[in-house]
Amino acid sequence: MSRSPTESECLAERLLAGDRGAAEALFVRHRKRLRAMVDLRLDWVLRGRVDASDVLQDAYLDVARRLDDYLLDPKIPPFLWLRLIVGERLISLHRHHLGAQMRDPAREVSLYRGAMPEASSAALASRLMGELTSPSEAAIRAERTLKLQEALNALDPIDREVLSLRHFEQLTRGETAQVLGITESAAAKRYVRALKRLKATLADLNGGLEGI
């Protein structure tokens, strides 16, 4: 039995059929996922002076401005196009505030023949560890976060990116494959491999790594 299309799929179909109003509805529906991407990739230097909501608001203006061009030649699915627009807004913001620092190619991940700020190992480690609030856990958290960051640094950049896309941005295997230009099976293998390496790194620490 075939499944019924989801609301997101229906909105995507409407948009591709020329319904411009579906773009706003799709952006609102995916706002949480897009916000997660901004939160993960916003440079630590800018945290505190740049609000993720402002990034999304500016990105939506870009969506409205560029929508006609996209509809003339929609090379990628609507959600991934929205994500790309947000990513381009984010990289522009980084270059404006950080200047020459952003010319280091190691700070960017090439996607769709463009570039997007990478999720740093520090940001990933912090997210993976979660929020430990008890003072008695502070030292343990610091030690485990450092170990985790070292493990993330040892991963291939594309494996870190797969981890970012699948675990935090919650992209599907198919979406991840499209973003990185690899097959779905390769994306799945890299994701599993990255998780196994992180688990192995922290296996000797009390409690392991919760939530992974």
C-alpha positions in Angstrom: 0.0 0.0 0.0 1.4 3.4 -1.0 1.7 6.0 1.8 0.0 9.3 1.7 2.3 12.3 1.0 3.3 14.4 4.0 2.4 18.0 4.4 5.9 19.0 3.5 5.8 16.9 0.4 2.5 18.5 -0.6 3.9 22.0 -0.1 6.9 21.1 -2.1 4.7 19.8 -5.0 2.6 23.0 -4.9 5.8 25.1 -5.0 7.2 23.3 -7.9 3.9 23.6 -9.6 4.2 27.4 -9.4 2.3 28.2 -6.1 4.5 31.0 -4.7 2.6 31.0 -1.4 3.8 27.5 -0.7 7.3 28.9 -0.3 6.4 30.8 2.8 4.5 27.9 4.2 7.4 25.5 3.5 9.9 27.9 5.1 7.7 28.2 8.3 7.2 24.4 8.4 11.0 23.8 8.2 12.0 26.8 10.4 13.1 24.6 13.3 15.4 22.5 11.0 16.8 25.7 9.4 17.3 27.2 12.9 19.2 24.1 14.0 21.5 24.5 11.0 22.2 28.1 11.8 22.8 27.4 15.5 25.2 24.6 14.6 27.2 26.6 12.0 27.3 30.1 13.4 30.9 30.9 14.3 31.6 31.1 18.1 33.0 34.6 17.6 29.6 35.8 16.5 27.5 34.2 19.1 26.1 36.8 21.4 26.0 39.5 18.8 24.2 37.7 15.9 20.8 36.2 16.5 19.8 33.1 14.6 16.3 34.5 14.1 17.7 37.5 12.3 19.7 35.2 10.0 16.5 33.4 9.1 14.5 36.6 8.6 17.1 37.9 6.1 17.3 34.5 4.4 13.6 34.5 3.9 13.9 37.9 2.1 16.5 36.2 -0.1 14.1 33.3 -0.8 11.3 35.7 -1.9 13.8 37.6 -4.1 15.2 34.5 -5.8 12.1 32.4 -6.0 11.3 33.1 -9.6 14.8 32.0 -10.7 14.5 28.8 -8.7 11.1 27.9 -10.2 12.5 28.4 -13.7 15.1 25.7 -13.0 14.6 23.8 -9.8 17.8 21.6 -9.8 17.4 20.6 -6.2 14.3 19.8 -3.9 12.6 22.8 -2.3 13.7 22.1 1.3 17.4 21.7 0.2 17.1 25.0 -1.8 15.7 26.8 1.3 18.6 25.3 3.3 21.1 26.5 0.7 19.7 30.0 0.8 20.0 30.1 4.6 23.6 28.7 4.3 24.6 31.4 1.8 23.2 34.1 4.0 25.2 32.6 6.9 28.5 32.5 4.9 27.9 36.1 3.8 27.4 37.1 7.4 30.6 35.3 8.4 32.6 37.0 5.7 31.3 40.4 6.7 32.1 40.0 10.3 35.2 37.8 10.2 36.9 39.1 7.0 40.1 37.3 6.2 39.5 34.5 8.6 36.8 33.2 6.3 39.2 32.9 3.4 40.6 29.8 5.0 39.1 26.9 2.9 39.2 24.7 6.0 36.5 26.7 7.5 34.0 26.0 4.7 32.4 22.9 3.3 31.7 23.1 -0.5 28.1 22.2 -1.3 26.2 22.8 -4.5 29.3 24.4 -6.1 29.1 26.9 -3.3 30.2 26.9 0.3 28.7 26.8 3.7 30.3 27.3 7.2 31.3 24.0 8.6 30.1 22.8 12.0 33.2 22.9 14.1 34.3 20.0 16.2 33.8 22.2 19.3 30.2 22.9 18.4 29.5 19.3 17.6 31.2 18.1 20.8 29.1 20.5 22.9 25.9 19.4 21.3 26.7 15.7 21.5 27.5 16.1 25.2 24.2 17.8 25.9 23.7 20.2 28.8 25.0 19.0 32.2 24.0 21.6 34.8 25.1 20.0 38.1 28.4 21.6 39.4 29.6 18.1 40.4 29.5 17.1 36.7 31.4 20.1 35.4 34.8 18.5 35.5 33.5 15.3 34.0 31.7 17.2 31.3 34.9 19.2 30.4 37.0 16.0 30.2 34.5 14.1 28.1 33.9 17.1 25.8 37.6 17.4 25.2 37.9 13.7 24.4 34.9 13.9 22.0 36.3 17.0 20.3 39.6 15.2 19.7 37.7 12.2 18.2 35.7 14.6 16.0 39.0 16.3 14.8 40.3 12.8 13.8 37.3 12.2 11.5 37.4 12.9 7.8 35.8 16.3 7.2 33.0 14.6 5.1 32.3 12.2 8.0 31.9 15.2 10.4 29.6 16.8 7.9 27.5 13.6 7.6 27.3 13.5 11.4 26.2 17.2 11.4 23.6 16.7 8.7 22.1 13.5 10.0 22.3 13.8 13.7 21.7 17.6 14.2 20.0 19.0 11.1 18.0 15.8 10.9 18.3 15.4 7.1 17.3 12.1 5.7 19.8 9.8 4.2 18.6 10.8 0.7 18.9 14.6 1.5 22.4 14.1 3.0 23.5 12.2 -0.1 22.2 15.0 -2.3 23.9 17.7 -0.3 27.3 16.0 -0.4 27.0 14.6 -3.8 27.5 11.0 -2.7 25.3 7.9 -2.9 22.7 7.1 -0.2 24.6 3.9 0.8 27.9 5.9 1.1 26.1 8.5 3.3 24.7 5.7 5.5 28.1 4.0 5.9 29.9 7.2 6.7 27.3 8.1 9.4 27.5 4.7 11.0 31.3 4.7 10.9 31.5 8.2 12.5 29.2 7.2 15.3 31.1 4.0 16.0 34.4 5.9 16.2 32.9 8.4 18.6 31.5 5.6 20.8 34.8 3.8 20.8 36.6 7.0 21.9 34.4 7.5 24.9 33.9 3.8 25.8 36.4 4.1 28.7 34.6 7.1 30.2 31.9 6.6 32.8 28.4 6.4 31.2 29.6 6.4 27.6 27.9 8.9 25.3 24.2 9.3 26.0 21.8 9.8 23.2 24.0 8.4 20.4 
